[in-house]
Amino acid sequence: MKLYSYCIPIDDGCAPNPFYGICTLNICKPVIRRTAKAGDWVVGVGSKNVKGKDLSGKLVYAMLVTKKMTMQQYHVYCKKYAPNKIPDIRHKHYKRRVGDCIYDFDKDPSGKLLPSVHAIENKNTDLGGVFTLLSNHFYYFGDKPVDIPQHLKGIINQGRGHKSKANDHLVQDFVLWIESQGYVKNHLYGKPQIKVEFKQAPDEEYNCAAIRCKSKK
């Protein structure tokens, strides 16, 4: 069991996408998506500046990876089992606008980018992750992040990249802590910290590269 931890500079409900009963990581964080396996934990901690608030050192979400598939397989999965994860940027409900199944492999085997939170300059980074991580065992706190206890502060990573091997000695302690707090699994305790404002034209994409993905290597 591994524990991957990283800082989320932009928590907008897309990466991770905690909606509709399953938490998914399908874009950004390509190294984590390539290397994490079912049975590993992925943990996101807050940024130092979220609309003027310092959320560093706080837990934004934690997911136990329960399934891993290629991004192409995830596209097929969403069409059949999770269509609400396919973005509709004009939908009245925000969670439909930030769906993370943003690459259509039917229209283009290399992945056609759908109108979504990403622009074409994000494509190489996204597809470089190869895989999608899914979880039906997660905790999402969003704009109501919780404090990470002192004995687990070592998992906090406020810079770029992520931690994994450095967390090996803390994995069991983290699992014991998160599972003993009485949190309800798969429950959204908060909302995304930031809401994306989409352009009106359905053929245009929101470009988040400058504020999210340049720090998501």
N, C-alpha and C positions, 0 to 999 in steps of 0.2 A: 504494500500500500504506500502510495506517494501522496504528498500534499503540495499542490502548486498554489502559490500565493502571489498576488500582484496588485498594483494600484489601479483603480478605475478612474481615469481623469474625466470621463464623460459617461455617466450612468443615465442613459436615455430610454432604457427598456428594450434595446435591440441586442446588446452584447454585454451581459447575458440577456436573453429573452425569457422572462419567467412566467409568461402568460399561458392560459389554457391548460393548467395542470401539469405542465412539463417545462423544466428549465433547459434551455438549449444555448450552446455556444457554437455558432456557425460562421461568424466573421470575426476579424481581428484576432489577436493572440495566436498567430499561426504555429509557433513552437509548442505551446501548450496543447493545441488541438492535434498536432502530429504525434506527440509523445505520451500524453496521458492515456490511461487505459481504464476500462471498467473496473471499479473497485478503488480508484484513486479519488481524492478530494481536490476540488478547485475552489479557491477562496479569493474573493475580491475585497480589498480594503479601500477606504475613502481617500479622496484627494485633499490636498491642503487648501484648495480654493474652489469651493462649489457655490457659485453665486454669492461670494463674499464670506462663506462659512468654511471653517477649518474642520474637515471630517477625517483628517489623517488619524490613523490608529484605530479606526472604527470598522466594524464588520458590515459590509454592504450586502454580501451574499455568500453562501457556502453550498456547494452541490457535490453530492456523491455521484460520480459518473456511473450510471447504470447501463448505458449503451453507447457504443461508438460505431459510426458508419461513415462512409465516404460522403462528400458533399452531393455527389450525384445520387446516391442512395437516399440521402435526406430529402432531396427534391421529390423523389418518387414517394417517399414516406409521407411528406406533407400533403401531396396531392390526394393521397388515399386516407390518411388518418388525422392530419393536422392542417387542413386548408387555411385556417385562420392565421397560421404562421407565414403564409405567403402575403407580402405587403400589398395593401391597397391605400395609397397615400391620400386618397380623397374620401376615405371612409370617415363617418362621423365619430367613431370610437378610436381613440388614440392608439390603443394596443393593436388595432388592425393596421394602422399606418406604419408601425415600427416592426412588422414581421421580419424575421431574420432569414427566411428562405428567399434570398434575393437573387439567386442565380438559376436561370431556366436552362436546363441541359437538353430539353426537347428541341427548342428552337435553334440551339447552337451547342454542339458537343463540347465546346470549350467553355461554355457557361455564358449565357446572355444575361447581362445585368438588367434587372428590373428597376423601374422607378422606386427608389427606396432611400434609406439614410446614407447610402454610399454613392460615390461617383466613380467613373471609369479608372481614375488614378489609384483607387483602392483595390482594383481587381487582382493584381499580382499578389499583393499581401494576403488578401482573403483566400484566394485559391491556393496559395502556398501552404496554407494550413492543411489542405487535402481532406481532413476529416471534420465531422461534426460530433460534439459531445452532447449527450442527452442525459437527463436525470429526472427520475420520479421520486427522488429523496433529496429535497433541497429546502433551504431557508433563505428567504429574500426580505431584506429590510429597507432597501432603497433609500428614500429621504429620511428614514428613521433608523439610521445605523446604530448598532449597539457597541459598547466598549469591549475591547478584547482584553481579557484579564492579564495581569502583570506577568504571570508565569508563561504566557503564550505570546508575549510581545515579540519574540524572536521570529515569528512568521511574517511580521509586518515588512512590507517592501514598498517604500514610498518613491523609489526611483523608476527608471525604465526597466523593461524586462520582467523577470519573475524569479521566485525562489522555488527550489524543489529539494535538491540534495541537502541543502542547509536546514531543511525542515524535518529531516528524517527522525531526529530524536524527539520531535514534538507531535508527531502524527497521532499517536495513541492518546496523548493528553488532550489534544484538540478535539478528537472524536468524543472522548469522555465528557469534556466540557459542553460542547454544543448539544449533545444528546441528553444532557442532564438538566438543561435549562427550562424544560417544559414547553419549548417552542413547538408549534404544530407544523408538521412537515407539509411542504408544498403550499404553504399559506403565505400570502403577500402582506407583510406587516407594514409596508410603506409603498409609496409610489415612486416611479423613476425620478431621480433628482433633477433632471433637466428635460424639458419638452422640446422636441425638434419642431421647428416651423418649416413646413414644406412649401416649395414653389407651387404655383397653381397649375402650370402646364403639366399634364400627365406624362409627357415624354422627357421631363427634366428630372434630374436626381439632386437630392440635397448633398452638398459636398462637405463632409465632415473631416476631410483629410487634415486640415490645418489644426483642428482642435482635438481630434481623437486618434486617428490612425498613425500619425507620425510618431506617436509614443507607444505604439502597440506592437513593436517588433518581437 
